[in-house]
Amino acid sequence: MRKSVLFNALCAAMMVSAALGSAAVSAQTGAAPPKEIRILESGGPSGDSIEQAYIKPYTARTGIKVTRESPTSAGKLQAMVQSKNITSVLVELGATNVVAARALGLLEPLDWNAIDPAPIYPEARWPDAFGYQYSSTIMAWGKGSKQPKTWADFWNVKDFPGKRALPDYPGYTLPLALLADGVTPDKLYPLDIDRAFASLEKIKGSVAVWWKAGAQAPQLLEDKEVAYSAAWSGRIVGNPKIDYTYNQGLLQLAYFVVPKGADPAAKAAAMGLLHEMSKLENQLVATNVIPYTGASPGIEKLVPKDKVNDYPTTEANKKIQAQADPSWTADNAKLIEKRWQEFKLGL
């Protein structure tokens, strides 16, 4: 009898919570809340983390189903807006693509009052974009290799012998080249493009692979095809065959945006999902799926002590990294790409 009473009470509480979530959407738009919203995200473990950490509590609270689609791209966002066929109310983009999409008029402003976020870092709170997941480009090496501490060490093939691998993406690689040449993280932007390419000229003969896919870097290290590689942190953290450091890492943030012309009721519902993404306790669930962190300070207070160094935004790791400047990168994208293609012709 007692179990039945408790079960009935729990069901009633869930119904009240869902009703309150739906009422909030209705109050914002004057329209009935949707039964389902769709989002466009990166897929893989990142998408799984969104499902487990944010969608599950959101649906439990509101009763609104969330369907994920992947992979995301700036091109898909642009196609939706230009065709006026908005199939996904939230779209995941890297920070540079957010700036570019803003310049093209592809984004709706967010309703931050409706999001009502828990405490998050300032760079995660843009007028038209919600920063939900940090990652870093860091130096990594196979266990047993001599340990570098800086990108200058990484560039020093005499004292740290072996082949290298770097990203075939100038937005990632040019900042690393400047750090290797002695530029401090706080002076990194605007990038000195000439100096960056001069720095790359010094190491290009030792770069065996200019990788395009994040999975390449750990595989190259595991197979001992290279001794050192720049790598995306989520691809190597937890790999028992690889060591790494966040020192002088390039810290970047992925965002969710609302496409211009999105249905107002769907947009209002999506603000509630972004609210779930702002909660530290939900972000902790996400870290169990992928070793990236959300935008809440203080993640190290909740993760196991032996895993504190795994995450890019613990206090110790965040302060020793450089933060990418997506506005500068977007504004100079064509110039950077032109110079990059010219550089590659000489490889």
VOGU-3710 file (C-alpha; in Angstrom, 3 decimals, decimal comma):
1> mrksvlfnal> 0,000/0,000/0,000  2,770/2,402/0,957  4,651/1,720/-2,323  1,484/2,466/-4,277  1,003/5,792/-2,503  4,620/6,793/-3,146  4,363/5,786/-6,813  1,166/7,775/-7,284  2,726/10,803/-5,605  5,808/10,574/-7,838
11> caammvsaal> 3,658/10,363/-10,969  1,629/13,360/-9,834  4,812/15,389/-9,218  6,116/14,553/-12,692  2,808/15,592/-14,261  2,895/18,908/-12,395  6,503/19,534/-13,500  5,646/18,809/-17,132  2,584/21,046/-16,929  4,651/23,900/-15,509
21> gsaavsaqtg> 7,235/23,522/-18,300  4,527/23,559/-20,958  2,824/26,515/-19,319  6,092/28,472/-19,440  6,368/27,888/-23,200  2,747/28,869/-23,724  3,177/32,044/-21,663  6,166/33,154/-23,765  4,525/32,685/-27,166  0,769/32,603/-26,684
31> aappkeiril> 0,794/29,327/-28,610  0,492/25,745/-27,444  3,922/24,239/-26,791  5,159/21,723/-29,362  5,148/18,034/-28,571  8,565/17,679/-30,187  11,562/19,810/-31,129  14,510/18,831/-33,298  18,147/19,796/-32,869  21,172/19,501/-35,158
41> esggpsgdsi> 24,372/18,478/-33,384  27,797/16,941/-34,004  26,872/13,320/-33,353  29,040/10,598/-31,831  29,863/10,688/-28,109  29,126/14,418/-28,033  25,571/13,772/-29,182  25,224/10,936/-26,687  26,288/13,314/-23,912  23,568/15,777/-24,950
51> eqayikpyta> 20,992/12,999/-24,804  21,986/11,699/-21,398  22,834/14,959/-19,643  20,377/17,490/-21,040  17,569/15,971/-23,101  16,516/13,379/-20,545  15,949/15,875/-17,685  14,369/18,357/-20,100  11,830/15,864/-21,411  11,098/14,651/-17,884
61> rtgikvtres> 10,419/18,240/-16,820  8,420/19,435/-19,841  7,092/16,364/-21,592  8,550/17,672/-24,869  10,380/15,120/-26,996  13,753/16,127/-28,460  14,972/14,454/-31,636  18,661/14,733/-32,502  20,059/14,879/-36,020  23,719/14,870/-37,063
71> ptsagklqam> 26,190/15,862/-38,276  25,787/19,598/-38,037  27,332/22,195/-40,349  27,175/25,898/-41,104  26,022/24,990/-44,596  22,973/23,148/-43,271  22,066/26,166/-41,129  22,343/28,486/-44,116  20,254/26,170/-46,304  17,483/26,014/-43,707
81> vqsknitsvl> 17,281/29,770/-43,335  17,482/30,545/-47,045  14,810/27,976/-47,904  12,655/29,122/-44,948  12,348/25,485/-43,949  13,605/25,405/-40,373  13,725/21,715/-39,488  15,931/22,087/-36,381  15,311/24,792/-33,797  18,798/24,453/-32,281
91> velgatnvva> 21,980/24,058/-34,325  25,431/23,349/-32,896  28,266/25,438/-34,366  31,849/26,213/-33,549  32,479/29,757/-32,366  33,998/30,988/-35,653  30,993/29,681/-37,583  28,673/31,474/-35,152  30,371/34,777/-35,939  30,145/34,084/-39,677
101> aralgllepl> 26,467/33,084/-39,421  25,716/36,258/-37,474  27,291/38,366/-40,216  25,029/36,660/-42,767  21,902/37,336/-40,713  21,198/33,650/-40,096  20,568/33,764/-36,346  17,722/34,580/-33,987  18,524/36,381/-30,731  18,236/34,139/-27,688
111> dwnaidpapi> 15,802/34,844/-24,876  18,191/34,841/-21,940  15,408/35,663/-19,483  13,674/32,456/-20,515  16,913/30,471/-20,427  17,489/31,726/-16,865  20,917/30,094/-16,776  22,806/28,827/-13,779  26,208/30,549/-13,401  28,277/30,183/-16,600
121> ypearwpdaf> 31,447/31,736/-17,999  30,905/35,109/-19,761  32,114/33,838/-23,139  29,312/31,254/-23,108  26,630/33,937/-23,017  26,378/35,618/-26,406  23,217/37,457/-27,500  22,575/34,872/-30,203  24,505/31,791/-29,043  24,721/29,568/-25,966
131> gyqysstima> 28,174/28,119/-25,246  27,636/24,576/-24,076  30,847/22,568/-24,510  34,560/23,362/-24,237  37,335/21,459/-25,955  41,041/22,060/-26,385  43,723/21,502/-28,976  46,668/20,234/-26,955  50,017/18,533/-27,414  50,140/14,767/-26,978
141> wgkgskqpkt> 52,741/12,030/-27,262  53,011/8,279/-26,974  53,926/6,968/-23,570  57,676/6,567/-23,352  58,493/9,582/-25,505  60,354/12,486/-23,937  57,814/14,853/-22,396  57,482/18,347/-23,921  56,140/21,165/-21,782  55,565/23,895/-24,362
151> wadfwnvkdf> 54,990/24,239/-28,097  58,597/25,470/-28,294  59,574/21,990/-27,085  57,221/20,450/-29,641  58,969/22,472/-32,372  62,410/21,448/-31,011  63,060/18,300/-33,034  66,702/18,118/-31,912  65,980/17,663/-28,214  62,614/15,979/-28,775
161> pgkralpdyp> 63,271/13,747/-31,780  60,602/12,066/-33,864  57,962/12,782/-36,466  55,106/15,212/-35,774  51,449/15,566/-36,754  49,535/18,845/-36,914  45,986/19,781/-37,935  45,331/20,651/-41,566  43,306/23,587/-40,259  44,993/26,992/-40,091
171> gytlplalla> 42,601/28,248/-37,416  44,109/25,670/-35,077  47,672/25,403/-36,319  48,642/29,068/-36,757  48,087/29,932/-33,068  50,180/26,911/-32,066  52,981/28,064/-34,367  52,992/31,473/-32,690  53,046/29,963/-29,211  56,013/27,869/-30,339
181> dgvtpdklyp> 57,731/31,079/-31,492  57,419/32,669/-28,058  54,144/34,596/-28,251  52,393/34,478/-24,885  48,754/33,328/-24,699  47,501/36,767/-23,681  49,185/38,372/-26,741  48,165/35,726/-29,271  45,409/37,669/-31,062  45,359/39,290/-33,488
191> ldidrafasl> 47,521/36,584/-35,041  50,747/37,701/-36,673  50,207/35,638/-39,835  53,665/36,214/-41,324  55,342/35,180/-38,073  53,126/32,094/-37,795  54,048/30,836/-41,258  57,719/31,565/-40,616  57,444/29,393/-37,521  55,798/26,593/-39,514
201> ekikgsvavw> 58,647/26,701/-42,049  60,961/25,605/-39,223  59,059/22,411/-38,462  57,318/21,428/-41,690  60,080/18,964/-42,622  59,324/16,945/-39,479  55,535/16,906/-39,901  54,627/13,474/-41,276  50,875/14,029/-41,280  48,654/17,099/-41,518
211> wkagaqapql> 45,513/15,498/-40,138  41,931/16,309/-41,090  39,962/14,062/-38,718  40,218/14,168/-34,948  40,518/10,381/-34,738  43,773/10,457/-36,720  45,943/12,005/-34,015  45,514/9,278/-31,373  45,805/6,546/-34,003  49,061/7,984/-35,318
221> ledkevaysa> 50,453/8,070/-31,791  49,266/4,566/-30,940  50,772/3,176/-34,141  54,011/5,084/-33,462  53,825/6,716/-36,874  54,554/9,981/-35,081  56,117/10,716/-31,698  54,217/13,956/-31,059  50,931/15,385/-32,267  48,550/18,223/-31,687
231> awsgrivgnp> 45,224/16,607/-30,789  41,709/17,415/-29,697  41,513/16,744/-25,995  38,401/14,595/-26,097  40,112/12,178/-28,466  43,048/11,363/-26,212  42,050/11,886/-22,575  41,719/8,502/-20,940  43,792/6,711/-23,583  46,301/4,579/-21,624
241> kidytynqgl> 48,823/4,690/-24,480  49,020/8,484/-24,695  50,259/11,287/-22,452  49,337/14,942/-22,875  49,385/18,385/-21,306  46,902/21,259/-21,287  49,761/23,750/-20,959  49,466/26,241/-23,855  46,410/24,418/-25,154  44,031/26,307/-27,456
251> lqlayfvvpk> 40,688/26,440/-25,672  37,551/26,606/-27,800  33,822/26,616/-27,169  30,968/25,076/-29,158  27,622/26,868/-29,213  23,961/26,268/-29,913  22,103/28,823/-32,015  18,519/29,297/-33,224  18,102/29,659/-37,011  16,500/32,878/-38,239
261> gadpaakaaa> 12,791/32,349/-38,823  12,377/29,461/-36,377  8,855/28,813/-35,114  8,306/30,998/-31,997  6,779/28,166/-29,950  9,634/25,826/-30,858  12,161/28,542/-30,014  10,494/29,130/-26,645  10,631/25,410/-25,924  14,310/25,304/-26,907
271> mgllhemskl> 15,179/27,921/-24,294  14,222/25,352/-21,668  16,690/22,860/-23,119  19,431/25,484/-22,984  18,533/26,013/-19,332  19,295/22,344/-18,701  22,652/22,770/-20,448  23,577/25,525/-17,984  23,256/23,297/-14,923  26,509/22,082/-13,416
281> enqlvatnvi> 24,984/18,818/-12,222  23,852/18,013/-15,759  27,256/18,907/-17,175  28,782/16,404/-14,766  26,646/13,687/-16,372  27,986/14,766/-19,764  31,603/14,366/-18,601  30,900/10,692/-17,950  30,149/10,274/-21,661  32,859/12,503/-23,175
291> pytgaspgie> 35,783/14,300/-21,456  34,623/17,793/-22,402  33,097/20,243/-19,974  30,246/22,712/-20,051  30,399/26,399/-19,255  29,893/26,214/-15,486  32,763/27,184/-13,200  33,685/24,729/-10,485  33,508/21,422/-12,327  36,534/20,207/-10,336
301> klvpkdkvnd> 34,444/20,333/-7,156  32,298/17,490/-8,462  34,508/15,256/-10,607  36,610/12,518/-8,964  39,963/13,816/-7,756  41,886/11,420/-9,978  40,155/12,853/-13,056  40,563/16,575/-12,390  43,340/16,928/-14,961  41,170/15,345/-17,661
311> yptteankki> 38,996/18,377/-18,292  39,803/21,616/-20,139  37,972/24,025/-17,812  39,127/23,039/-14,369  40,625/26,121/-12,773  44,204/24,864/-13,130  43,811/23,904/-16,791  41,781/26,895/-17,961  44,322/29,422/-16,714  47,298/27,868/-18,532
321> qaqadpswta> 45,631/27,839/-21,951  45,076/30,382/-24,683  41,510/31,141/-25,650  40,736/31,289/-29,365  39,339/34,535/-30,790  36,528/33,468/-33,137  35,730/37,016/-34,243  39,251/37,637/-35,515  39,385/34,205/-37,133  36,053/34,712/-38,926
331> dnakliekrw> 37,000/38,185/-40,132  40,273/36,895/-41,562  39,116/33,468/-42,758  39,669/34,069/-46,484  43,154/35,484/-45,995  44,174/32,658/-43,681  42,884/29,982/-46,042  44,633/31,544/-49,048  47,960/31,670/-47,204  47,426/28,126/-45,923
341> qefklgl> 46,896/26,701/-49,397  50,003/28,519/-50,633  51,973/27,062/-47,698  50,781/23,524/-48,450  51,966/23,795/-52,066  55,500/24,010/-50,695  55,277/20,875/-48,571
//
